[in-house]
Amino acid sequence: MRERTVELTVAQAIIRYLDNQFIEIDGEEMRLCGGGFGIFGHGNVTCLGEALQDVKDTLPLYRGQNEQAMGFAAAGYAKTWARRRFMFCTASAGPGTANLLTSAALAHANRLPMLLLCGDIFLTRLPDPVLQQLEHFNNPAMGLNDAFKPVCRYWDRITHPAQIIQTLPNAIGTMLDPADCGPAFLGLPQDVQGWTYEYPESFFEKRTHRIRSQPADANEIADAIAMLKTAKRPMIIAGGGVQYGDAVAELTAFAEASGIPVVETIAGRANMRHDHALNIGPIGVTGSDSANTIAEEADVILAVGTRLQDFTTGSWTAFAKDAQLIGLNVGRHDAVKHMALPVIGDCKQTLPALTAAGYKAPADWTAKAQAERAKWDDYVKENTTVGNRPSSYAQAVGVVNDLCHKRDRVVAAAGGLPAEVTANWKTLETGTVDVEFGFSCMGYEIAGAWGARIAQMEREPDREVISFCGDGSYLLMNSDIYSSVITDTKLIVLVLDNGGFAVINKLQNNVGQESFNNLLTDTPTATKLVDVDFEAHARAMGAEAETVDHAKDLAAAFERAQAADKTYVIVMKVDAYEGWTTEGHAWWEVGTPHITDKDNVRVKHLEIEAERAKQRRGV
């Protein structure tokens, strides 16, 4: 019997395939792809655009204002769905596609699914060089899209219509792979997009996916249990993989059964509620005194679902040099870091085996960790209390924390706010905090929040997405305020204005240097400074907006934002020098000048280098 086929263009076939991919989440079936973000140009409008119009009801296309922001929105969407669903981004050949490079890097660093459908040069080369084509003089096959190879988990250039029969399942397989998850890139030459092929109809049959979940090898689990049983001062580091692995309940059950204190990474914030007795706080450079104190003394550390980034490990000074590590992770690359005992498997499937082993941490160790957490709670309460002092990030965090719903989602990304949110935010419900510090991209704050809100509208439309954004990030990328208005996806955006890049100014000062080129007032080429009217700017994009003079006025403004029916922007000045969270910091390795004629820089260099003695050398 002859196989039934259907003649379609490459672009039509790609979109039809995506439209027929589904996923099962908590027993409910829904489309795997939530739609896409697109800006059309000559490299994607005539063919891909034609195909997308036919599925506008099932794969909604959100018109972006900036390609990089589109990618950030797709990342925010994927995070909100805990990597179980993704969105695509489409951009034209040339600068439109180039703008997605940073977004791809963010998704790669954070292990997030994102499908990039990007225009490419003509395969025939007959019209070369075309508008926006980058010519490589000695390699005509190389183009701009090759730059995505280092920042994507899957990369292909479609040079024949039949390729997508192999490529699309592999791209989706990559994006759904717990260990290999990341962005998938498809370069679509402008002529090939419109070429036709007799595709087998079976290729477009509905398919329902399920995320693979496999326990670790029994021998690895046995080795981990044996090491745990030697522990006198054990600790769990809970990373973002706990939420992506749907293992919050399993982590909590193991911690409660064993009495082992739990500390959270930045990506792992909201693995536990803040008031859980075994949540000892965030760890690392932007952490808490409570977590960092027990980390220094821990003898066995179970790292669950974390890639152990330097902000978590204090550039590998946060732990005792003889502490033993167990790396429980779906990814081998992360499980073996710093000579850890690898336990390579899904934490949801593996943690119950550790629970069943019956290990119990010494009661006095658990009690000590809890006492440290109580002291940290007192500090946070004082740090976030609004008084007669200058307004600060921490005060803004405290005000919002007290008034928001427990299921509202909080987003922060770059500058000083990730540290202030990580240190001071009290998690009201698990899975509600997105501090993007994997790639720490300025501009993610609003764009990522927009993507998160699109996802939230599909799950909890009555809840809010709250974005903490500095003035520097706002000036870099703010156009998705407009996107949120025209798509009726309300955001609450707090623009906290400290007059420039204040956190980098703080780093500059901390290494003995004078303020230079970070705060606007210290920028030598800024000879005619003017204040930006962020409120008027936000209103010009259709949002409601107001400015408050002090954190004392923020609570009333936030309540007005909650009551509003569209995006609401609150602007507040904060001090660039006062009000920073000063406790809870681990050492962080930064490069400092080994020779200098500046006395303060020389002194700070020696101080910083002296701390290197605590650094673990394991690789």
VOGU-3710 file (C-alpha; in Angstrom, 3 decimals, decimal comma):
1> mrertveltv> 0,000/0,000/0,000  1,423/3,347/-1,054  2,089/5,815/1,765  -0,267/8,772/1,732  1,478/12,119/1,304  0,621/15,804/1,328  2,428/18,500/-0,647  3,518/21,414/1,518  6,173/24,078/1,563  8,949/23,680/4,104
11> aqaiiryldn> 7,511/26,528/6,168  4,005/25,043/6,082  5,326/21,631/7,091  7,279/23,015/10,058  4,256/24,860/11,396  1,859/21,965/10,811  4,219/19,655/12,698  4,477/22,055/15,664  0,715/22,454/15,706  0,284/18,715/16,246
21> qfieidgeem> 2,720/18,272/19,147  1,136/17,939/22,592  2,337/17,265/26,116  0,758/15,732/29,171  1,143/17,822/32,334  -0,440/16,642/35,575  -2,847/14,480/33,618  -3,923/17,312/31,310  -3,078/17,347/27,624  -2,104/20,646/25,993
31> rlcgggfgif> -0,058/21,910/23,083  3,668/21,554/23,620  4,362/24,849/21,849  2,500/27,781/23,341  2,906/29,885/20,210  5,643/32,263/19,258  7,134/35,713/19,151  7,880/37,195/15,780  9,170/40,200/13,896  8,823/39,778/10,161
41> ghgnvtclge> 11,275/40,829/7,487  12,146/39,695/3,996  13,812/36,568/5,440  10,710/35,111/7,111  7,517/36,952/6,154  6,756/35,639/2,685  6,898/31,923/3,502  6,975/31,375/7,256  4,578/34,272/7,783  2,180/32,777/5,257
51> alqdvkdtlp> 2,194/29,470/7,143  1,788/31,041/10,569  -1,328/32,936/9,561  -3,188/29,654/9,129  -2,620/28,615/12,768  -3,073/31,953/14,505  -5,770/30,506/16,780  -3,785/27,477/17,957  -0,210/28,817/17,796  -0,701/32,505/18,617
61> lyrgqneqam> 2,023/34,806/17,299  2,973/37,721/19,520  4,449/40,624/17,597  7,695/41,560/19,246  9,230/45,016/19,511  12,814/43,750/19,776  14,166/40,332/18,840  16,357/40,011/21,922  13,356/40,804/24,095  11,345/38,165/22,221
71> gfaaagyakt> 13,888/35,562/23,259  13,806/36,782/26,859  9,999/36,505/26,815  10,268/32,948/25,491  12,673/32,151/28,334  10,301/33,642/30,918  7,507/31,538/29,450  9,571/28,334/29,609  10,593/29,006/33,209  7,005/29,562/34,284
81> warrrfmfct> 6,034/26,233/32,732  9,078/24,607/34,438  10,520/23,683/31,003  7,496/21,559/30,074  6,351/23,898/27,298  8,204/26,275/24,982  7,631/29,083/22,508  9,358/29,763/19,225  10,940/32,987/18,057  11,134/33,921/14,401
91> asagpgtanl> 13,317/36,659/12,989  14,406/37,741/9,539  17,838/37,062/8,065  20,497/39,546/9,149  20,275/41,883/12,153  16,900/40,533/13,286  18,361/37,087/13,740  21,594/38,513/15,178  19,562/40,169/17,923  18,529/36,710/19,149
101> ltsaalahan> 22,095/35,652/19,947  21,970/37,016/23,492  18,602/35,360/24,078  19,960/32,022/22,895  22,912/32,388/25,253  20,545/33,101/28,146  18,490/30,007/27,329  21,661/27,919/26,940  23,110/29,065/30,280  19,802/28,459/32,059
111> rlpmlllcgd> 19,093/25,138/30,263  15,769/26,424/28,881  13,825/25,212/25,823  13,380/27,761/23,039  12,911/27,160/19,315  14,545/29,681/16,979  13,163/29,773/13,416  15,457/32,207/11,660  15,773/33,394/8,090  18,965/32,467/6,245
121> ifltrlpdpv> 20,773/33,281/2,994  19,536/31,813/-0,298  20,690/28,264/-0,735  21,158/28,692/-4,488  23,357/31,778/-3,944  22,071/33,079/-7,277  21,167/36,555/-5,937  24,245/36,854/-3,678  25,051/39,097/-1,963  21,554/39,930/-0,777
131> lqqlehfnnp> 20,424/42,647/1,588  21,813/42,099/5,115  24,006/39,159/4,068  27,355/38,840/5,798  29,835/37,535/3,258  32,687/35,377/4,438  35,233/35,901/1,673  36,846/32,458/1,871  33,923/30,338/3,070  30,656/31,056/1,244
141> amglndafkp> 28,820/28,441/3,292  29,456/30,371/6,507  26,988/33,033/7,549  25,633/34,891/10,515  23,544/31,929/11,638  26,673/29,874/12,266  27,291/32,169/15,241  24,461/30,376/17,061  26,320/27,061/17,209  28,065/27,762/20,550
151> vcrywdrith> 24,876/29,018/22,244  22,375/26,377/21,112  21,966/22,751/22,143  20,688/21,803/18,703  21,583/23,530/15,411  20,644/22,798/11,824  20,386/24,597/8,499  17,594/23,255/6,310  19,073/22,752/2,841  16,450/20,314/1,541
161> paqiiqtlpn> 12,728/19,984/2,359  13,071/16,346/3,450  15,499/17,270/6,241  12,787/18,428/8,601  11,451/14,868/8,874  14,600/14,108/10,892  15,341/17,562/12,255  12,077/18,532/13,938  11,821/15,422/16,159  15,462/15,882/17,161
171> aigtmldpad> 14,963/19,565/17,969  11,962/18,790/20,153  13,757/15,838/21,705  16,572/18,178/22,721  14,236/20,761/24,211  12,425/18,108/26,267  15,549/16,254/27,405  16,053/16,921/31,152  19,837/16,577/30,802  20,343/18,278/27,430
181> cgpaflglpq> 17,627/20,912/27,533  18,344/24,190/25,781  17,604/26,259/22,694  17,173/24,636/19,280  18,054/26,652/16,172  16,828/26,101/12,624  18,322/28,209/9,853  15,716/28,565/7,094  17,132/29,756/3,762  14,703/32,155/2,133
191> dvqgwtyeyp> 14,249/30,076/-0,992  14,068/26,703/0,761  11,234/27,947/2,988  8,993/28,054/-0,074  10,124/24,835/-1,754  7,627/21,979/-1,699  7,873/18,294/-0,882  5,538/15,320/-0,686  5,563/14,775/3,076  4,134/11,572/4,575
201> esffekrthr> 0,847/12,374/6,274  1,934/10,256/9,237  4,580/12,890/10,003  1,809/15,281/11,023  -0,197/12,926/13,188  -0,892/14,128/16,690  1,804/13,147/19,166  1,661/13,491/22,940  5,021/13,853/24,696  5,980/13,103/28,283
211> irsqpadane> 9,140/14,284/30,023  11,516/11,412/30,695  12,084/10,697/34,392  14,635/8,041/35,336  16,222/7,189/38,679  19,963/7,046/39,123  21,921/3,799/38,914  21,462/1,648/42,001  25,219/1,525/42,637  25,483/5,306/42,548
221> iadaiamlkt> 22,570/5,598/44,974  24,202/3,053/47,294  27,483/4,985/47,235  25,649/8,226/48,036  23,824/6,606/50,954  27,089/5,255/52,307  28,662/8,712/52,162  25,625/10,341/53,771  25,787/7,913/56,657  29,271/9,196/57,518
231> akrpmiiagg> 28,005/12,779/57,790  28,028/14,612/61,099  27,189/17,989/59,559  25,268/17,350/56,312  23,715/20,001/54,114  21,514/20,013/50,987  22,007/22,601/48,239  18,736/22,796/46,307  18,996/24,217/42,787  16,629/25,110/40,005
241> gvqygdavae> 16,604/21,516/38,807  14,417/20,616/41,782  11,556/22,627/40,289  12,296/21,608/36,701  12,322/17,995/37,868  8,968/18,421/39,654  10,684/17,249/42,818  9,756/19,917/45,380  7,653/17,409/47,332  10,363/14,737/47,182
251> ltafaeasgi> 13,055/17,177/48,330  10,880/18,316/51,217  10,069/14,747/52,222  13,743/13,776/52,239  14,745/16,844/54,254  11,984/16,246/56,798  12,768/12,546/57,155  16,508/13,140/57,572  16,520/16,503/59,325  19,184/17,773/56,912
261> pvvetiagra> 19,257/21,591/56,576  18,439/22,897/53,084  19,956/25,962/51,439  18,806/27,360/48,107  20,674/28,612/45,057  19,491/31,680/43,154  17,763/29,485/40,562  16,477/27,314/43,388  14,767/30,120/45,282  11,218/29,045/46,088
271> nmrhdhalni> 12,030/25,342/46,337  10,743/25,725/49,888  8,524/28,242/51,610  10,460/30,712/53,720  8,812/29,488/56,925  9,727/25,822/56,499  11,772/24,777/59,520  14,546/23,257/57,375  14,901/26,153/54,916  18,099/27,783/56,154
281> gpigvtgsds> 18,198/30,473/53,452  19,946/31,340/50,187  23,611/30,436/49,830  26,595/32,156/48,289  27,708/35,582/47,154  24,177/36,987/47,305  23,099/34,636/50,058  22,506/34,711/53,783  24,709/34,504/56,842  22,679/31,485/57,942
291> antiaeeadv> 23,306/29,408/54,817  26,909/30,473/54,434  27,689/29,749/58,087  26,574/26,138/57,906  28,153/25,734/54,454  31,552/26,541/55,967  31,133/23,737/58,511  29,308/21,078/56,474  31,209/17,823/56,005  28,904/16,200/53,400
301> ilavgtrlqd> 27,036/18,334/50,884  24,269/16,913/48,705  23,956/19,209/45,668  20,557/18,562/44,052  19,725/19,960/40,626  22,338/22,713/40,628  25,134/23,574/38,236  27,135/25,049/41,156  27,699/28,466/39,644  30,261/30,745/41,310
311> fttgswtafa> 27,565/32,819/43,031  26,448/29,599/44,727  29,919/28,385/45,704  31,514/31,746/46,508  33,966/30,964/43,721  34,500/27,676/45,587  35,384/29,277/48,934  32,011/28,708/50,627  32,804/25,139/51,719  35,448/23,478/53,819
321> kdaqliglnv> 38,253/22,130/51,651  37,717/18,610/52,983  33,933/18,662/52,572  32,646/15,791/50,446  30,185/16,523/47,649  27,432/14,350/46,228  26,148/15,598/42,878  22,553/14,495/42,230  21,715/15,741/38,759  20,188/14,551/35,490
331> grhdavkhma> 23,249/15,942/33,722  26,623/14,236/33,982  28,382/17,549/33,347  26,932/19,029/36,533  26,966/15,877/38,661  30,745/15,419/38,553  31,833/18,993/39,313  34,603/19,434/41,863  35,214/15,734/42,252  31,695/15,149/43,538
341> lpvigdckqt> 30,369/11,630/43,898  28,030/11,571/40,889  24,456/10,362/41,169  23,169/10,831/37,643  19,420/10,654/37,518  16,148/12,454/38,008  15,830/13,886/41,515  12,114/13,086/41,644  12,856/9,401/41,124  16,103/9,283/43,124
351> lpaltaagyk> 15,383/11,263/46,296  12,857/8,698/47,607  15,620/6,087/47,597  17,733/8,353/49,796  14,739/8,910/52,063  14,195/5,171/52,392  17,772/4,712/53,612  16,682/6,162/56,961  19,645/8,474/57,593  19,143/11,058/60,360
361> apadwtakaq> 21,259/14,160/60,799  22,491/14,872/64,346  19,808/16,915/66,128  22,279/19,481/67,460  23,490/20,236/63,903  19,961/20,786/62,648  19,200/22,960/65,659  22,294/25,067/65,029  21,244/25,648/61,408  17,772/26,677/62,527
371> aerakwddyv> 19,197/29,091/65,090  21,321/30,699/62,364  18,208/31,059/60,193  16,356/32,776/63,046  19,156/35,335/63,306  19,017/35,914/59,547  15,253/36,421/59,687  15,787/39,153/62,271  18,288/40,855/59,980  15,954/40,684/56,977
381> kenttvgnrp> 13,095/42,114/59,026  15,216/45,089/60,012  16,717/45,436/56,534  13,348/45,592/54,780  11,540/47,788/57,310  10,612/51,211/55,971  11,785/53,988/58,261  13,131/57,511/58,025  16,276/56,404/56,193  16,740/56,706/52,409
391> ssyaqavgvv> 14,664/54,337/50,270  16,405/51,119/49,294  15,929/48,053/47,132  15,441/45,953/50,287  12,624/48,179/51,510  10,883/47,904/48,144  11,215/44,121/48,289  9,760/44,084/51,801  6,768/46,262/50,935  5,824/44,150/47,919
401> ndlchkrdrv> 6,431/40,904/49,830  3,965/41,970/52,520  1,188/42,876/50,067  1,424/40,404/47,190  -0,572/37,188/46,850  1,317/34,011/47,701  0,994/32,795/44,076  2,180/36,032/42,431  5,373/35,576/40,401  8,407/37,766/41,040
411> vaaagglpae> 10,978/38,494/38,312  14,424/40,114/38,578  17,536/39,768/36,468  20,517/42,130/36,506  22,225/44,794/38,553  21,723/44,939/42,298  18,163/43,661/42,418  18,929/39,935/42,002  21,032/40,051/45,153  18,466/42,082/47,067
421> vtanwktlet> 15,547/39,883/46,021  17,489/36,671/46,677  18,569/37,777/50,136  15,396/39,498/51,320  12,414/37,868/49,610  10,349/35,575/51,829  8,955/32,832/49,623  5,207/32,594/50,172  4,646/29,624/47,855  6,979/27,284/45,999
431> gtvdvefgfs> 7,829/27,971/42,352  7,052/31,701/42,405  10,480/33,361/42,104  12,441/33,947/38,880  15,784/35,607/39,508  17,564/35,266/36,151  21,174/35,053/37,244  22,294/32,248/34,992  23,279/34,752/32,311  22,229/37,864/34,264
441> cmgyeiagaw> 20,845/39,781/31,303  19,852/43,401/31,630  16,513/43,761/29,877  15,129/40,395/30,972  13,210/42,060/33,800  10,308/43,352/31,691  10,537/41,078/28,641  10,909/37,936/30,763  8,036/39,089/32,945  5,876/39,493/29,830
451> gariaqmere> 6,618/35,920/28,761  5,918/34,722/32,293  2,604/36,568/32,276  1,586/34,921/28,984  2,246/31,539/30,609  0,508/32,602/33,798  -2,603/33,611/31,839  -2,830/29,975/30,762  -2,614/28,698/34,345  -3,481/31,330/36,969
461> pdrevisfcg> -4,913/34,404/35,211  -5,976/36,034/38,486  -2,435/36,244/39,784  0,178/38,943/39,092  3,669/39,004/37,621  5,796/41,563/39,440  8,991/42,838/37,855  11,764/44,481/39,879  13,717/46,587/37,383  16,567/49,046/37,799
471> dgsyllmnsd> 16,768/52,264/35,817  19,709/50,939/33,803  17,800/47,852/32,684  14,724/49,938/31,939  16,676/52,233/29,639  18,217/49,238/27,907  14,945/47,429/27,142  11,479/48,617/28,055  9,334/48,146/24,934  7,504/45,107/26,249
481> iyssvitdtk> 5,564/47,414/28,527  3,845/48,318/25,250  3,661/44,638/24,296  1,905/43,829/27,569  -0,591/46,639/27,058  -1,622/45,711/23,513  -1,903/42,002/24,374  -3,848/42,634/27,606  -1,268/40,778/29,684  -0,961/42,976/32,741
491> livlvldngg> 2,348/43,418/34,557  3,317/45,307/37,686  6,735/46,883/37,106  8,728/48,573/39,850  11,386/50,867/38,365  13,883/51,554/41,137  16,022/54,465/40,001  19,475/54,814/41,548  20,942/56,994/38,830  22,900/54,521/36,737
501> favinklqnn> 24,635/51,190/37,143  24,919/51,444/40,908  25,790/47,848/41,732  28,783/47,889/39,382  29,731/51,227/40,873  29,638/49,467/44,262  31,904/46,709/42,933  34,216/49,379/41,518  34,404/51,057/44,930  34,799/47,732/46,744
511> vgqesfnnll> 38,044/47,038/44,872  39,418/50,452/45,819  38,593/52,361/42,650  36,872/55,713/42,429  33,439/55,906/40,818  33,849/56,147/37,058  31,402/55,736/34,163  28,737/53,796/36,106  26,597/56,357/37,870  25,404/59,049/35,488
521> tdtptatklv> 26,901/61,720/37,719  30,314/60,044/37,372  30,245/59,698/33,597  32,781/62,193/32,224  31,199/62,406/28,789  27,717/63,087/30,228  28,038/66,859/30,256  24,336/67,768/30,234  22,502/65,492/32,610  18,712/65,365/32,653
531> dvdfeahara> 16,414/63,227/34,773  14,464/60,609/32,877  10,720/60,837/33,435  10,098/57,109/33,659  6,478/57,667/34,628  5,711/59,736/31,527  7,608/57,275/29,361  5,589/54,326/30,643  2,347/56,245/30,159  3,378/56,994/26,593
541> mgaeaetvdh> 3,383/53,230/25,969  -0,141/52,901/27,326  0,573/51,789/30,883  -0,695/53,337/34,062  2,171/54,837/36,028  3,035/56,875/39,079  6,106/58,076/40,952  6,520/57,796/44,716  8,947/59,941/46,658  9,799/57,432/49,357
551> akdlaaafer> 9,307/53,806/50,306  6,730/55,023/52,839  4,433/55,742/49,904  5,098/52,490/48,061  2,485/50,322/49,787  -0,428/52,531/48,703  0,969/52,719/45,168  1,337/48,949/44,991  -2,259/48,458/46,100  -3,353/50,784/43,285
561> aqaadktyvi> -1,286/48,691/40,882  -2,980/45,528/42,132  -6,387/47,073/41,540  -5,529/48,266/38,020  -6,732/46,331/34,982  -3,627/46,934/32,862  0,142/47,187/33,197  1,111/49,492/36,031  4,558/51,037/36,490  5,721/52,405/39,852
571> vmkvdayegw> 8,851/54,561/39,887  10,840/55,178/43,057  14,236/56,760/43,656  16,661/54,720/45,733  20,018/55,718/47,110  23,029/54,580/45,078  25,297/54,259/48,105  23,128/53,617/51,174  20,709/50,833/51,963  22,429/47,870/50,337
581> tteghawwev> 22,127/44,488/52,039  25,503/44,306/53,744  25,291/40,869/55,365  25,223/37,371/53,907  27,932/37,691/51,287  30,467/35,020/50,394  33,785/35,808/48,689  33,586/36,233/44,945  36,578/36,043/42,627  37,001/39,105/40,435
591> gtphitdkdn> 40,073/40,162/38,520  41,958/43,014/40,151  45,122/44,816/38,990  48,299/43,108/40,176  50,222/46,355/39,751  48,873/49,882/40,128  49,954/53,291/41,319  46,657/53,730/43,209  47,153/52,945/46,889  43,523/52,006/47,578
601> vrvkhleiea> 43,465/49,583/44,646  46,701/47,957/45,792  45,394/47,480/49,341  42,102/45,978/48,129  43,917/43,664/45,727  45,938/42,217/48,604  42,812/41,844/50,767  40,927/40,037/48,024  43,827/37,748/47,184  44,226/36,803/50,846
611> erakqrrgv> 40,781/35,186/50,745  41,889/32,907/47,939  43,470/30,617/50,521  39,999/29,179/51,191  39,405/28,270/47,539  38,919/24,578/46,709  41,224/23,321/43,945  39,153/20,362/42,803  38,092/20,441/39,165
//
